[in-house]
Amino acid sequence: MSRETLARIDADALRHNLDVVRGLAPDSRVVSVVKADAYGHGVDLVLPGLDASDVLAVATVEELQAVRQAGWTGRLLLLEGFAGSREFDVAARTGAETVIHHETQLELLEARGALPGPRCWLKVDTGMHRLGFPESSFEDALARLQALDDGRPPILMSHFACADEPASGATAQQLERFQAVCDRDDLPVSLANSAGLLNFPESRRDYVRPGILLYGISPLAEATGEDHGLRPVMTLSTHLLAINTVPAGERVGYGGRFECPETLRIGVAGIGYGDGYPRAVPDGTPVLVNGRRAAIAGRVSMDMITIDLRGHDDARVGDEVILWGRGLPVETVARAAGMIPYELVCGITGRVRRVRA
């Protein structure tokens, strides 16, 4: 049979997950993060489910253009800000709000004498030490930005390094630093990412910035989206290409990693690391065959996986195999592979067809 490997994207699940976020932060505006092609889900496919967002956010100017081309006409935020005049001009053409996090951006703003879009967000480094003005130069950066602002106050923001680890104390320290240096009654604030929304209610300020939560995935290491009342947005599936009977003692796949403990029916399904399914998963990693659990048996190859079909005597060539999504959390597969679920959904390659569920 022909190989059909699909990522089905469920807009209704997105709407539900956005409602869950609003329930967590009912007094906040929601900045829905759709960078990296909506975490691998496809910007054009997620927009119908995120149309109630207050703002959409991306990382690059190319993503700004893609979101506009997909039909979004609302507020749009460039999280990494512009790097140089070309990106400044793209931000201006798309009407984007931009994050200002570095002296070079301020210098370009001052040289141009204007903002590229309707508003800027001023990012302060409170402990992530990646992007953002240090606390010592915050006041100077704010004054220079306000001088260009034409009465449009910037939104103050910072980013948490360890919000998924509440016991570490790092986020509490970042909140204290922000409060001491940046917090003021006359300017709106954005702090909470997905993990902050769940673990630090005090970070749910004027704007929240959920990413992975919207796609039905937990940012917490030992949880799944379902634990938070979320629904998976992506279901990755393929079909059985073949079913072979392999005698006891024979080995399956590259390197012969899996040895059949008895005569087994081994299913071959049309997906592999060339599609973004992780080569690192061990034997026993679950998949669903016709909605019921089966297990990987043998090393993942570029185009195919092999599956132990014990307990699936009714399985036939052409039957559906789900790799993650509806009925099988992507977090489960990520843990088996020693990865994080972000890597899996963002890593789906172009030969997997993304379709509306």
C-alpha positions, 0 to 999 in steps of 0.5 A: 500500500502507499505510505501515508504519514500524517500530522492531524491538527485539531483546531477545537483542541486549540480553542479548548486549551486557550480557554484553559489558559484564560481560566488560569489567568482570567484578568490577563491578555493572552499572547499565544506563541506560534514561533517555529511554525506553531511548534511544528503544527503549522501556522495556517492550521492553528490560526482558526483555533487561536483566533480569540488570542489577544496577540500572536508571538513569533521569534523571527521576521520571516515568521512575522511574514508567514503569520500575516500571509496566513491571514492574521490581522491582529496584534503580532509580537516579534519576541527576539526583536529586530536585528538591523535595518532590514528586520526593522523594515519588515517589522514596520511593514507587518505592523508588528510590536517588537521586543527591545532587549539590547543597546544596538536596538535602541541605537537603531530606534534613535537613528530612525527616530521612530518605532517600527510598529505600534508598540514596544516591549522592553525586556529585562534580564532578571536571571535568564542571562540570555536576552534583556537589559541588565537591571543596572541599565533598565532605567536608562533603556526605559527613558530612551524608549519612552522618548521615542514612544509618542505617549505609547507606554512600553510593556515590561517583560522578563523571561523565566529560566526555571519556572518548570522547577518550582522547588529551585527557588530561581523563579522566586528570585527573578520575581523579586528582582523584577519587583525591585527594579522594574515594577511600576503602576503605570506600565503593563507587565508580562512575565508568565510563560507556560510553566509560570502560568501553572506554577507561579500564580503571582506571575500572571500579570497584564499579559501571559505568554503561553506556548507549549500549553496551547498545543496540549502539552505539559511543560512539566517533566512528570506531567502530561497535558491531560493532567492540566485539563488540556487536549492534544492538538497534534496526532501523528499517525501512519499505517502498517506497510507489512506484517511478517512472522519472525521465528523465536531467536531471530533479530529485528532491524538495524544492529539486531537490537530486538531478539524475538523471545518467541515466534512473533508477528512483527508489524512494519509502519511507514515512519522513521527519523526522516519524518521526525520520529526519534531514533533514540526510542528504546524497545518497548516504547508505546504506539497505538495500533487500531487504538490499542497499545503495542510496542516498538521492537527494534531500532527506528530507521529513516523510513520505518519502525517495527512493532511487536504485535503480540495481543494484536492478532486482528492487525492487518496491513493498512491499519492505523498506527498512532505515534503520539496524540489522541490516546498516547501523550507525546510526553510519554514518547519524549520521556522514552527517548530522553528528550522533551516534547518540544523537540518532537513536535518541532522536529516533524519534517516536511515529508509529513503532511499536516492536515486539519483533524 
